[in-house]
Amino acid sequence: MARYIGPVCRLCRREAMKLFLKGERCYTEKCAIEKRNFPPGQHGKTRKAKLAGYGLQLREKQKVKRIYGVLEDQFRGYFEEAERTRGITGVTLLQLLERRLDNVVYRLGLATSRPQARQLVRHGHFFINGRKVDIPSYTVKQGDVVTVLARSQKNPTIEHAMEEVKGRGIPEWLSFDPAGLTGRIVSIPTREQINLPVQEQLIVELYSK
């Protein structure tokens, strides 16, 4: 599966907000937004473009794509699936992205960032309902149980992540048993439970043109 492999701090600077792509570093003074809060590039400091219409819609789409680490073709696929699903298209789109396995691993506190969670999934550290799954884009369902493999429970990366994110909290639509390193999908997340500063309706307007 294709993924972005370039410098990630410039993505945060382009969107003028923290996308938390470098895990714990994003919470320190070393974060690029803390030191250089202007768009990347030669003219980043001086260019002050006023966005309207298409520009605003494009920035919202790029922001969501970069938060979840999804490229254009896959993101459009999620949008088309959301369109076919009964409900509010923008909210359904965010729900589909939240239910990606790599995002669930991140939300459970087993990784410090979504890119790290993606790598852990690809390396085969997780069971879903007793079956090994190594596909980061796997969509979990209500009632699914995500478990760290027995041989991976002492993995230094996972142990370090759990220590680092203790105060971050777990969304209400998930539950987690730290003793057994087991998470459960309690429900499908509501829009209120998806704590992202995005305007998903702008994405719907962009793709609906």
C-alpha positions in Angstrom: 0.0 0.0 0.0 1.4 3.4 -1.0 2.2 5.9 1.7 3.8 9.3 2.1 7.6 9.0 2.9 8.7 12.6 2.8 9.3 15.0 5.7 6.2 15.1 7.9 6.8 18.3 9.8 6.3 20.3 6.7 2.8 18.8 6.4 1.9 20.3 9.8 3.4 23.6 8.8 1.4 23.6 5.6 -1.9 23.0 7.4 -0.9 25.5 10.2 -1.8 23.0 12.9 -0.3 20.0 14.7 -1.2 16.7 13.0 0.7 14.7 15.6 2.7 12.7 12.9 5.8 12.4 15.1 4.3 11.1 18.3 5.8 12.4 21.5 8.0 15.0 19.7 4.8 16.9 18.8 4.2 17.6 22.5 7.6 19.2 23.1 9.2 22.5 22.1 11.0 20.7 19.3 7.8 20.6 17.3 8.1 22.4 14.0 4.9 24.4 14.7 6.5 25.8 17.9 9.6 27.0 16.1 8.4 27.8 12.5 4.7 28.4 12.4 4.5 29.4 8.8 4.1 27.4 5.5 7.2 25.6 4.2 9.1 26.8 1.1 11.1 29.9 0.1 8.1 32.3 0.3 6.4 30.7 3.3 7.0 33.7 5.6 5.9 36.3 3.2 3.0 34.7 1.4 -0.3 35.5 3.1 -3.0 34.0 0.8 -6.6 34.5 1.8 -8.4 31.2 1.2 -12.0 31.0 0.0 -14.2 28.5 -1.7 -12.2 25.8 -3.4 -9.0 26.7 -1.4 -10.8 26.1 1.9 -12.3 22.9 0.7 -8.9 21.6 -0.6 -7.2 22.4 2.7 -9.7 20.5 4.7 -9.4 17.5 2.5 -5.6 17.6 2.7 -5.7 18.0 6.4 -7.8 14.9 6.9 -5.7 12.8 4.4 -2.5 13.8 6.3 -3.9 13.1 9.7 -4.8 9.5 8.8 -1.9 8.9 6.4 -4.1 8.2 3.4 -3.3 9.1 -0.2 -5.7 10.5 -2.8 -7.0 7.3 -4.5 -7.7 5.6 -1.2 -9.2 8.7 0.3 -11.6 9.0 -2.7 -12.5 5.3 -2.2 -13.5 6.1 1.4 -15.5 9.0 0.3 -17.4 7.0 -2.3 -18.1 4.3 0.3 -19.4 7.0 2.6 -21.7 8.3 -0.1 -23.2 4.9 -0.6 -23.8 4.5 3.1 -27.0 5.8 4.7 -26.4 8.8 7.0 -24.5 12.1 6.8 -21.7 11.6 4.2 -19.1 13.7 6.0 -19.6 12.0 9.4 -19.6 8.6 7.8 -16.3 9.4 6.1 -14.7 10.3 9.4 -16.1 7.1 11.0 -14.6 5.0 8.3 -11.2 6.6 8.8 -11.4 6.3 12.6 -12.2 2.6 12.2 -8.9 1.8 10.4 -6.9 -0.7 12.4 -3.8 1.6 12.5 -5.9 4.4 13.9 -7.5 2.1 16.5 -4.1 0.9 17.6 -3.1 4.6 18.0 -6.3 5.5 19.9 -5.8 2.6 22.3 -2.4 4.0 23.2 -0.3 1.2 21.8 1.6 3.6 19.5 2.7 7.2 19.9 1.5 8.2 16.4 -0.5 6.8 13.5 2.6 6.2 11.4 4.1 4.1 14.2 0.8 2.2 14.6 0.8 1.5 10.8 4.3 0.0 11.1 3.4 -2.1 14.1 0.3 -3.5 12.2 2.3 -4.2 9.1 4.8 -6.1 11.2 2.0 -8.4 12.4 1.8 -7.6 16.1 -2.0 -7.8 16.4 -4.9 -10.2 16.4 -8.5 -9.2 15.7 -11.0 -11.7 17.1 -8.2 -14.3 17.4 -7.0 -13.9 13.8 -3.7 -12.2 12.9 -4.2 -9.1 10.8 -1.4 -7.1 9.2 -3.4 -4.7 7.0 -3.4 -1.1 8.4 -6.5 -0.1 6.5 -8.5 -3.0 7.9 -11.9 -1.7 9.0 -12.9 -2.8 12.5 -16.5 -3.4 13.5 -18.5 -3.0 16.7 -17.7 -5.9 19.0 -14.3 -6.6 17.5 -11.5 -7.4 19.9 -8.0 -6.2 19.2 -5.2 -8.1 21.0 -1.4 -7.7 21.1 0.2 -11.1 20.2 1.7 -12.9 23.2 5.2 -12.7 21.7 4.8 -8.9 21.1 3.5 -8.0 24.6 7.1 -7.1 25.7 7.9 -5.3 22.5 9.9 -2.2 23.6 8.0 0.1 21.1 4.6 -0.9 22.5 5.8 -0.7 26.1 7.3 2.8 25.5 4.2 4.0 23.8 2.0 2.9 26.6 4.2 4.7 29.1 4.3 7.9 27.0 0.5 8.2 26.3 -0.8 7.4 29.8 -2.5 10.8 30.2 -3.9 10.9 26.7 -7.0 8.9 27.4 -9.0 6.5 25.3 -12.1 7.5 23.3 -15.5 6.4 24.7 -16.1 4.2 21.7 -13.2 2.0 22.7 -12.3 0.1 25.9 -8.9 -1.2 26.8 -7.6 -3.8 29.3 -3.9 -2.9 30.0 -3.3 -6.2 31.8 -4.1 -8.3 28.7 -3.2 -5.6 26.2 -6.7 -6.1 24.7 -9.0 -3.4 23.2 -12.6 -3.7 22.2 -14.7 -1.7 19.8 -17.6 -0.8 22.0 -19.5 1.2 19.4 -19.2 3.0 16.1 -17.8 6.5 17.0 -20.1 9.5 16.9 -19.0 12.8 15.4 -18.7 14.2 19.0 -16.3 11.3 19.9 -14.0 12.0 16.9 -12.0 14.8 18.4 -10.7 16.4 15.2 -10.8 20.2 14.3 -12.0 19.6 10.7 -15.0 20.7 8.8 -16.0 17.5 6.9 -18.8 19.2 5.1 -16.2 21.2 3.0 -14.8 17.9 1.8 -18.2 16.7 0.8 -18.7 20.0 -1.1 -15.3 19.6 -2.9 -16.1 16.0 -4.1 -19.6 16.9 -5.0 -18.7 19.5 -7.7 
